[in-house]
Amino acid sequence: MSLRHLSALLLCLPLCAMAADGNALVKTNTKPKNLVIMIGDGMGPAYTSAYRYFKDNPETEEIEQTVFDRLLVGMASTYPARESGYVTDSAAAATALSTGYKSYNGAIAVDTEHKPLTTLMEHARGAGLATGIAVSCQINHATPAAFLSHNDSRRNYDAIAESYLDSDAQVLLGGGQRYFPDALLARFRDKGYQTLSEFDQLDGISSGKVLGLFADVQLPWAMDEPQAHKLSKLTAKALELLSAQEQGFVLLVEGSLIDWAGHGNDIAAAMGEMNEFANAIEVVEQYVRSHGDTLMVVTADHNTGGMSIGAAGEYKWTPEVLRTLNASPETMATMALANEDWQQPLAQQLAFAPSADEYAELAKARMQGKDVLESAIKRLIDVRSNTGWTTGGHTGVDVQVFAAGPASSLFNGHQDNTDIAQKLMSLLPREAKKSVATTPDAKNEPQAEAQPLKEQVVTN
């Protein structure tokens, strides 16, 4: 469906709806004033199912719903431009979600001929709306970059960071200190940004433009800081600051590290990141409930890791193993290497005692360094929980779509990821038409000149 057709459809939508008793009409807003798009990076359907069982209260007969069950409205396909096949990377997927056009793996809001594509954020700014991002990875990573920048390659982190000077985004929150040297931070301050490096500095910010970088690269694993709720707090602060814009705002929130856990085949960290992303969704859901002019759309850019809930021919999955872990496998490995007497502390962090054979395997892995030991710990947790994985990369399965607020029914059913972008753009004020996108002649037609970039496994 074209953007023009979607806009026409919206004009035809009723401006009122039948009340619950069927006897009265209540006015509703057809178009939202504010848009919040939330992306669970790598969050394929198995992740939301696993999260349901991870959060289940075993003391009750029923399996309780999660926020994902409550808000589910549809599905989306994620394939990139034809030249990159059927399995997308984060850059091409984010380009589709931000521009409404397919491109090659590695593309940051450029088409297959490397020409810039106008993004949702650019359309929003052209309509006078405020924009912002809150992510748990570095803010110049593939997903946020495809909403705020244009580049031939997602790997050009330094150039992408510098390009944010021209993004005019009011709120930039996440990690990535290593990509923003002092000289660049000074240029942001010259443009009116308050620059933050410590998380507790956020409490002192109540207005204005802000660039908050709270980690060298990505934020810590959520399960290592169970009370911190950093992504949720970044989301709440972004909503607070952007709400000051009378004309409305567009906010991107990304649960970035779900994907990183998937690449590492780390079910423990994955559930920790899912839990924090769910918390952030509930922050926005509550905002939507109290602000009837705000639409929230949640989806994933792709699926990572090919996780299976059950493995090795056994009809079981044991999430109780995951609920009692006291640290991420990465932290466990780091601490086990730092202490000669490592067995008992590791057992305390695992909340179960490995067998003699398992300790022997861990000891052998420990002699080979942190990465090997971390992998051994993750395998041990996989065996105890009966979790399976098919890859350390991405897969091509469709992902889920969740929505709440005015016009949320537009996202019901099956759609392509490019449709999500075009539907969101159709909901922007009419002034957005003043921003003219540079677009290829056909959304899905490949261009032979563009060269796909090889996927980076650990930071997608």
C-alpha positions in Angstrom: 0.0 0.0 0.0 1.4 3.4 -1.0 1.9 6.3 1.4 -0.7 8.2 -0.6 -3.3 5.4 -0.3 -2.6 5.1 3.5 -3.2 8.8 3.9 -6.5 8.6 2.0 -7.5 5.7 4.2 -6.9 7.6 7.3 -9.1 10.5 6.1 -11.9 8.0 5.8 -11.5 6.5 9.3 -14.3 7.4 11.7 -13.6 10.1 14.2 -15.8 8.4 16.8 -16.3 4.9 18.1 -19.1 3.1 19.9 -18.9 3.1 23.6 -18.7 -0.2 25.5 -22.4 -0.2 26.3 -23.3 0.2 22.6 -25.5 3.2 23.4 -23.2 6.2 23.1 -20.5 7.5 20.8 -17.2 8.6 22.2 -14.8 10.8 20.3 -11.4 9.4 19.5 -8.3 10.8 17.7 -7.8 9.2 14.3 -4.2 10.5 14.0 -1.8 10.5 16.9 0.2 13.5 17.9 3.2 11.5 19.1 4.8 8.3 17.7 6.9 5.9 19.7 8.5 3.1 17.8 10.2 0.4 19.9 12.5 -2.2 18.4 13.6 -5.4 20.2 16.7 -6.0 18.2 16.9 -9.7 17.2 13.6 -10.4 19.1 12.1 -13.2 17.1 8.9 -15.0 18.2 10.7 -17.6 20.3 12.0 -14.8 22.5 8.6 -13.5 23.5 7.4 -17.1 24.0 10.4 -17.9 26.2 9.9 -14.7 28.1 6.3 -15.7 28.9 7.5 -19.0 30.5 10.5 -17.3 32.1 8.0 -14.9 33.9 5.4 -17.5 34.7 4.5 -18.0 38.3 4.9 -21.7 38.9 2.6 -21.4 42.0 -0.4 -20.7 39.8 -2.3 -23.0 37.5 -2.4 -20.5 34.6 0.5 -19.2 32.6 0.3 -15.4 33.0 0.3 -13.1 30.0 3.1 -10.7 29.4 3.0 -7.2 27.8 3.9 -8.9 24.5 0.8 -11.1 24.7 -1.4 -8.2 25.6 -0.3 -5.9 22.7 0.2 -8.4 19.9 -1.5 -7.2 16.7 0.3 -8.7 13.7 3.5 -10.0 12.0 6.0 -8.5 9.6 8.5 -9.9 7.1 12.0 -8.7 7.3 13.9 -9.6 4.1 16.4 -7.1 2.7 16.9 -6.0 -1.0 17.1 -8.9 -3.4 20.9 -8.7 -3.7 21.3 -9.5 0.0 19.0 -12.5 -0.1 16.3 -13.4 2.4 18.1 -12.8 5.7 18.6 -9.2 6.8 21.1 -7.5 9.0 20.2 -4.8 11.5 21.2 -2.0 9.1 19.0 -3.0 6.2 16.1 -3.9 8.6 16.4 -0.5 10.3 16.6 1.2 6.9 13.3 -0.5 5.9 11.7 0.5 9.2 12.9 4.1 9.1 12.4 4.9 5.4 9.9 2.4 3.9 12.4 1.1 1.4 14.5 -2.1 1.1 18.2 -1.8 0.9 21.3 -4.0 1.1 22.8 -5.5 4.3 25.0 -2.8 5.9 23.1 0.2 4.4 22.3 3.1 6.8 19.3 4.9 5.3 20.6 4.7 1.7 19.2 2.8 -1.2 20.9 0.1 -3.3 22.6 2.8 -5.3 23.9 4.4 -2.1 21.6 7.5 -2.4 20.1 8.9 0.8 16.6 8.0 1.7 14.5 10.4 3.8 13.8 8.9 7.2 10.8 9.0 9.5 12.8 11.3 11.8 13.5 13.7 8.9 9.9 13.7 7.9 8.9 14.4 11.5 11.4 17.3 11.8 10.1 18.7 8.6 6.6 18.7 10.2 7.9 20.5 13.3 8.0 17.5 15.6 10.7 16.8 18.1 12.7 13.6 17.8 14.8 11.4 20.0 16.3 8.0 20.7 16.9 5.9 23.7 18.9 2.6 23.2 21.0 0.2 25.2 23.8 -0.1 22.6 26.1 2.7 21.3 23.8 5.5 19.9 25.7 5.3 16.6 24.9 1.6 16.1 23.0 0.3 13.1 19.4 0.7 14.3 19.5 4.3 15.7 21.9 5.3 12.9 19.4 4.3 10.2 16.8 6.7 11.8 19.2 9.6 12.2 22.0 9.4 9.6 22.9 8.2 6.1 26.0 6.1 5.3 27.1 3.5 2.9 28.3 1.3 5.7 27.1 0.6 9.3 30.8 0.2 10.2 31.6 3.8 9.8 30.9 4.5 13.5 33.0 7.7 13.7 31.4 9.3 10.7 27.9 8.4 11.9 28.6 9.8 15.3 29.7 13.1 13.8 26.7 13.2 11.5 24.4 13.4 14.5 25.4 17.0 14.8 23.1 17.6 11.9 20.3 15.3 13.1 18.8 18.0 15.3 17.5 15.3 17.6 16.5 16.7 20.9 17.3 13.5 22.9 20.2 11.1 22.3 20.5 8.5 25.1 22.5 5.3 25.3 26.1 4.2 25.1 29.1 4.9 22.8 31.5 7.2 24.7 34.5 5.9 22.7 33.0 7.3 19.5 32.4 10.8 20.9 35.8 12.4 21.8 36.0 15.6 23.7 36.3 17.7 20.6 33.1 16.3 19.2 31.3 16.7 22.5 32.3 20.3 22.5 30.7 20.7 19.1 27.5 19.2 20.5 27.6 21.7 23.4 28.1 24.5 20.9 24.8 23.4 19.3 23.0 23.6 22.6 23.3 20.0 23.9 23.8 19.2 27.5 26.3 16.3 27.5 26.2 13.6 30.2 28.4 10.7 31.0 27.1 9.6 34.4 23.7 8.0 34.7 22.6 9.8 37.8 23.1 13.1 35.9 19.9 12.4 34.1 17.9 13.3 37.2 19.1 16.9 36.9 17.9 17.4 33.4 14.3 18.6 33.0 14.4 20.5 29.6 16.5 21.2 26.6 18.6 19.1 24.2 20.6 16.3 25.8 23.3 13.9 24.6 23.8 11.2 27.3 26.5 8.5 26.8 26.5 6.2 29.7 29.0 3.5 28.7 32.1 3.1 26.6 30.1 1.0 24.1 26.9 -0.8 25.2 25.2 -0.5 28.6 25.8 -3.4 31.1 23.8 -6.5 30.8 20.5 -5.9 32.5 20.8 -9.1 34.6 24.1 -7.7 36.1 22.2 -4.7 37.4 18.7 -6.0 38.2 17.6 -2.9 40.0 19.0 -0.3 37.6 16.4 -0.5 34.9 18.5 1.7 32.7 16.6 1.4 29.4 13.3 2.0 31.2 14.7 5.1 32.8 16.2 6.4 29.6 12.8 5.8 28.0 10.9 7.7 30.7 13.4 10.6 30.6 13.1 10.8 26.8 9.3 10.9 27.1 9.5 13.6 29.7 11.8 15.8 27.6 10.1 15.3 24.3 6.7 16.0 25.8 7.6 19.6 26.1 7.2 19.9 22.3 3.7 21.2 21.8 3.6 20.0 18.2 4.4 16.4 19.1 7.4 14.0 18.9 8.8 10.8 17.4 10.8 8.6 19.7 12.8 5.5 18.9 13.5 3.0 21.7 15.7 0.0 21.1 16.3 -3.0 23.3 19.6 -3.5 21.5 21.2 -6.2 23.6 18.6 -8.8 23.0 20.4 -9.2 19.7 23.8 -9.3 21.3 22.7 -12.1 23.7 21.3 -14.0 20.7 24.5 -13.8 18.8 26.3 -15.1 21.8 23.7 -17.9 22.2 23.2 -16.6 25.8 19.7 -17.5 27.0 20.4 -16.0 30.5 21.4 -12.6 29.2 18.6 -12.8 26.6 15.9 -13.2 29.2 17.4 -10.4 31.2 17.3 -8.0 28.2 13.8 -9.2 27.3 12.7 -8.3 30.9 14.2 -4.8 30.7 12.7 -4.2 27.2 9.3 -5.4 28.5 9.7 -2.9 31.4 10.5 -0.1 28.9 7.4 -1.1 26.9 5.3 -0.8 30.0 6.7 2.7 30.6 5.5 3.7 27.2 2.2 1.8 27.5 1.4 3.8 30.7 2.3 7.0 28.9 -0.1 6.0 26.1 -2.9 5.3 28.6 -2.5 8.8 30.1 -1.9 10.5 26.8 -4.6 9.6 24.3 -2.7 11.3 21.5 0.2 8.9 21.5 0.7 5.7 19.4 3.2 3.0 20.3 4.4 0.5 17.8 6.7 -2.3 18.9 8.4 -4.8 16.7 11.8 -6.6 16.0 14.1 -5.9 13.1 14.9 -9.6 12.7 15.4 -12.9 14.6 18.8 -13.8 16.0 20.3 -17.1 17.0 17.5 -19.4 16.0 16.7 -20.1 19.6 14.4 -23.1 20.4 12.4 -23.6 23.6 13.4 -27.2 24.0 16.2 -29.2 22.5 17.9 -32.6 22.0 14.6 -34.4 21.4 13.3 -33.7 24.8 9.8 -32.2 25.3 10.8 -29.8 28.1 12.1 -26.4 28.8 13.2 -25.5 32.3 13.2 -21.7 32.8 13.5 -22.0 36.6 17.2 -22.4 36.1 17.3 -18.9 34.6 15.3 -17.3 37.3 17.8 -17.9 40.0 21.0 -16.9 38.2 22.9 -14.2 40.0 25.1 -12.8 37.2 25.5 -12.9 33.4 27.8 -15.7 32.0 30.2 -12.9 31.0 30.5 -11.7 34.5 30.7 -15.3 35.8 33.6 -16.0 33.5 35.4 -12.8 34.4 35.2 -13.4 38.1 36.2 -17.1 37.8 39.4 -16.1 35.9 40.2 -13.5 38.6 40.1 -16.0 41.5 42.0 -19.2 42.0 39.3 -20.5 44.3 36.6 -20.1 41.7 34.4 -23.2 42.0 32.2 -22.2 45.0 31.7 -18.5 43.9 30.7 -19.8 40.4 28.2 -22.2 42.0 26.7 -19.4 44.0 26.3 -17.3 40.9 24.7 -20.2 39.0 22.5 -21.0 42.0 23.2 -24.7 41.3 26.2 -26.9 41.8 27.8 -28.3 38.7 28.6 -32.0 38.6 32.2 -33.3 38.9 32.3 -33.8 35.1 30.9 -30.3 34.5 33.5 -28.8 36.8 36.2 -30.6 34.9 34.9 -29.2 31.6 34.8 -25.7 33.1 38.3 -26.0 34.5 39.6 -27.1 31.0 37.8 -24.1 29.5 39.1 -21.7 32.1 42.7 -22.6 31.0 41.8 -21.3 27.5 40.7 -17.8 28.6 37.6 -15.8 29.2 35.7 -16.3 25.9 36.1 -20.1 26.0 35.0 -20.2 29.7 32.0 -18.0 29.0 30.9 -20.3 26.2 31.3 -23.3 28.5 29.1 -21.6 31.2 26.5 -20.8 28.6 26.4 -24.4 27.3 26.0 -25.6 30.9 23.0 -23.3 31.3 21.6 -24.4 28.0 21.8 -28.0 29.1 20.1 -27.3 32.4 17.3 -25.3 30.8 17.2 -27.4 27.6 17.6 -24.4 25.3 18.6 -24.9 21.7 20.3 -22.6 19.1 20.8 -23.0 15.4 23.1 -20.2 14.6 25.3 -17.4 15.9 23.8 -15.1 13.2 20.3 -14.1 12.1 17.5 -16.1 10.6 14.8 -15.0 8.1 11.6 -15.8 10.1 8.9 -13.2 10.3 8.7 -11.1 13.5 5.8 -9.9 15.6 4.2 -6.5 15.7 2.6 -4.9 18.8 0.7 -1.7 19.1 -1.4 0.5 21.3 -3.0 3.9 21.0 -4.8 5.9 18.2 -4.5 4.3 14.7 -3.0 1.1 16.2 -5.4 -1.0 14.1 -3.4 0.0 11.0 -0.8 -2.5 12.1 -3.1 -5.5 12.4 -2.3 -8.6 10.4 0.6 -9.4 8.2 2.7 -6.7 6.7 6.3 -6.0 5.5 8.7 -4.0 7.6 8.6 -1.3 4.9 4.8 -1.1 5.4 5.4 -0.3 9.1 7.5 2.8 8.1 5.0 3.9 5.5 2.1 3.6 7.9 4.0 5.6 10.5 4.8 8.3 8.0 1.2 8.5 6.9 0.3 9.5 10.5 2.6 12.5 10.5 1.1 16.0 10.1 0.5 17.1 6.5 3.5 19.4 6.7 5.7 16.4 6.4 5.0 16.4 2.7 7.4 19.3 2.4 10.3 16.8 3.0 10.9 15.2 -0.3 12.6 11.8 -0.1 15.2 10.5 -2.4 13.9 7.0 -3.3 14.5 4.3 -5.8 12.0 3.7 -8.6 10.8 0.5 -7.0 10.8 -0.4 -3.4 11.9 -4.0 -3.7 13.8 -3.9 -7.0 17.6 -4.5 -6.5 20.2 -2.2 -8.0 23.2 -4.1 -9.4 25.7 -1.3 -8.5 25.2 -1.6 -4.7 27.6 -4.0 -3.0 26.3 -5.8 0.1 28.5 -5.7 3.2 29.4 -8.8 5.2 27.5 -9.1 8.5 29.4 -8.5 11.7 28.4 -11.4 14.0 28.8 -9.9 17.5 27.3 -6.4 17.1 24.2 -6.6 14.9 
